[in-house]
Amino acid sequence: MAFRDLHEFAAACEKRGWLKRIKTRVNPYLEIAEITDRVSKMPGGGYALLFENVEGSQFPVLTNTFGSLERMCLALGVSDLDEVAGRIRDLMKLPGPGGGLLDKLGQGMKLLDVAKSTQPKLVTKAPCQEVVMLEPDLTRLPVLTTWPQDGGPFLTLTNVITRDAETGGRNIGMYRLQVYDKQTTGMHWHKHKDGQRHFDAAQGNRMPVAVALGGDPATVYSGSAPLPPMIPELMFAGFLRGEPVELVKCKTIDMEVPAHADFIIEGYVDTAEPLKIEGPFGDHTGFYSPADPYPVFHVTCITHRRDAIYPATLVGKPPQEDVYLGKATERIFLPMLQMFLPEVLDYNMPAEGTFHNCVLVKIKKRYPGHARKVVNGMWGMGLMMLAKTIVVVDEHIDLNNYSEVFWYVSGNIDPRRDVWFADGPVDDLDHAAPVWRYGSKMGIDATRKWPAEGHPRDWPDEIVMSDEVKEMVSRRWKEYGL
């Protein structure tokens, strides 16, 4: 099922008992955040929350929208996130060595059909432009201040739309924007993201930027997905939805934006303008990211639906809503990872690792040094370059059982032999790195060691009870009175 907008999705969640309406008057300064934080830490992620009576604004606020596996699956139209990976895996199937011309042509036609059916569709009239603010004023929006030391209120659940000045290619990223005043914000795109790449390509010129808030959930999610530059986010959203995303031309800049968004904020970033301090901000790492210099976004127009809902996401100590956005990315992008590293059977990014701090990987080990090859290969793949710690284990280990993983890791490594370090780019938010955006990473080989890997001793067998005894005890269990 493809949802047209955030309203349809919220209604579907409410029908299933997954959304709670808060009619009590609430403050966008810290209060909404504290309520959302408590709910998001309930078992399973709690409810989506629709605050209908927000101080200082006519617009309701929706938080924790994607804050459970059930809601994340509903947003993408699947019963299990691995279904999306299966669809991608089917598209990526290449004809084997014996495949003839018809096999290759058939797969090529399938990819072409998908490309055609997922291209965005331009419309001339859109809900997102039902109301046009003649004098754009960001303070009319119920922008949340989420933590006491935040530098101000921040737009968070965003689709920031930019275009490459050299190629014309569009990018959508989920970047935070600190509201400075009625018509300017910070633009917090990281050095390693496509928004910054477009900024670099536009040096000396004004760069048009549009920010969409709300809209269909697949498009909202796509802004957070670490897609390679050759896969447009809107095409990916169309693939997830099973139908194209509708776009409409902006009022004041040469950009197209999702027609069913709740709010569209149009404007520009002047690449010749000095950077401005942005932050601090209580981030998904659970720590405040420091105040640093970032570009300034100038607002030229705000349009919105008559019945607009303001969407916001809260980040902080996990688990929060972003855990489920990250889990969707983890499952959906496994086939792309396996295309380059087919020995990877599965991987897991624990919530406690806040995406980039820890990645668990299991492989079918075939040769000495195989785990090191996998770690180094992953560090060379897109934003996986920012993974601070990558742990590799053998194929029989359950990556979702963190107790089991920790037992194998702590027991299977000789620290001098099996732990190694590499220097390179790290996440902008890594406060432990001695230099901003540059630091060290750690690989851990927790696989069973072979003599060729410097372990001449016999490797012991794991303690496992015989099947016959286990079956007998199971059969007699009631006799024991336990």
Secondary structure, DSSP 4 states (H G I P E B T S, - for coil): ---SSHHHHHHHHHHTT-EEEE-S-B-TBTHHHHHHHHHHTSGGG--EEEE--BTT-SS-EEESTT-SHHHHHHHHT-SSTHHHHHHHHHHHPPP-TT--HHHHHHHHHHHHHHHHHHS-EE-S--GGGSEEESS--GGGS-PPB-STT-SS-EE-SEEEEEE-TTT--EEEE--BEEB-SSSEEE-B--TTSHHHHHHHHTTTSEEEEEEEES--HHHHHHTTS---TTS-HHHHHHHHHTSPPEEEE-SSSS-EEETT-SEEEEEEEETTSPPEEE--EE-TTSSEEPPEEEPEEEEEEEEE-TT--EE----SSSSSHHHHHHHHHHHHTHHHHHHH-TTEEEEE--GGGTTTS-EEEEE---STTHHHHHHHHHHTSGGGGG-SEEEEEETTS-TT-HHHHHHHHHHH--HHHHEEEEEEE--TT-TTSSBTTEEEEEEEE-SPP-GGGT--SPPPPPP---HHHHHHHHHHGGGGT-
